[in-house]
Amino acid sequence: MRRPPASTVPISFVRALLNGPALDAARCEALLQASGIAPILLDEDGARVTTEQFATLYQRLARELDDELPGMFARPARNGTFKFLCLSVLEARNMRTALYRFTRFFHLFLDDIGFDMSRQEALTRVALVPRPSAAAPGTFAQEILLRLVHGVISWLAGRKMPLARVDLAFPRPAHAADYGALYPGPAHFDQPVTALYFDTALLDGPIRQDQKGLAEFMKRAPGDWLFNSFPERLVSHGVREYLHSHLSVATGIEDAARAMHVSVRTLSRRLRDEETSFQAIKDELRRDVAIERLTKTATPIAVIGAELGFDSPATFHRAFKAWTGSTPGAYR
C-alpha cells in the first residue's frame, strides 16, 4: 500500500485521551515522552502531533490500563476485545450482517451506551444511544466510537467506506476542520443523536478480509481504524495527494485542476461543497509535513522550509507559527 501523505491531529485529541483515565502527572509525562510527544505541547492550543504519535500513545495507554477504550466508559474493554470483535464480524455474509454483529457485540459489554442500527429509505443509520440512567458519553468518546465503526467496516471492505452523512449530538468543536479527514462524509452538529449513515446498497458488498489480514490489522491497531489509509472518494483528498507529490515547487489551483482533468471553477466548487479550499488544503499539508519532519528527522529547519516551497526561512517561520503557535525551532 502506498504511503499516505503526512497527517496530524490537534493537541486537544491528546488532552482528551489522557483526561479519561486516572493517571498522575508523572505517568502522563512518561507516556507522552515514550510516544515521542513533548509534554510542553499540552500547553499550546495550536499544537499538533502526528497520527503515528497519537496512535502510539493510545496503544501504550490501552496496554497500561488493560482497556482498549482507555478510561472512556464505566466498564473497561479488556485487551483482546477488539480482536474478538473482528473475529465475530469476519465470517459475516456481507457488510450489512457484519455491521449488525458489530452493534450487538457492543450491546453485550458497554453499560454506558449502545448502538442502534436502522434502515431509513436508501440509507442505513448506525446511531449511538446512551443507556437509560447513564450519563451521555463525552465528545471524544463519541468520536472514537464512530471511528471504530467506520474503521472496522472500511477494513472489512478493503477501502474507506463513503458516508452519506455524519450526525454529531454536540456543538461544533474547535477541531471540526479535521472531520474531513476523519469521516468521508458531510458532518452536521447539534443533532438529536450521534450517527453514521451508509448507502444501504454498499452494505450488500462482500467481506474482503480473512484471519491473515486480521493479524496485520491488529498489529497496527489502533492506527488502522483511527486513521485508515484506504482509497478515498473525496475531491479534497485527491488535491492533497497531488500537492504532496509537488511540495517543493510552486503549485496553484490551475495545476491541480489540470492534473484532475477538471476546470478551476469545477474544482473550486467541489472543494467548497466539502467545506474547504485549495489554499486551506495546501496550508494543512505543509503544516503536517513540517511537523512530521521536525519530530522525526534532523533535517535543518531552513531545508525543511525550502522543501515545502517557502522562498525564505523567515516566511516559513511566520507560517509555522501561525499554524501551531510555536516557531519551528521551539517545536523541535
Buried (B, 14 or more C-beta within 10 A) or exposed (E): EEEBBBBBBBBBBBEBBBEBBEBEEEBBBBBBEEBBBBBEBBEBEBBBBBBBBBBBBBBBBBEBBEBBBBBBBEEBBEEEBBBEBBEBBBEBEEBBBBBBBBBEBBEEEBEBBBBEBEEEEEBBBBBBEBBEEBEBBBBBBBBBBBBBBBBBBBBBBBBBBBBBBBBBBBEEBEBEBBBBBBBBBBBEBEBEBBBBBBBBEBBEBEBEBEEEBBEEBBEEBBBBBBBBBBEBEBBBBBBBBBBBEEBEEEBEBEBBBBBBEBEBEEBBEBBEEBBBBBEBBBBBBBBBBBBBBBBEEEEEBBEBBBBBBBEEBEEBBEBBBEBBBBBBEEBB
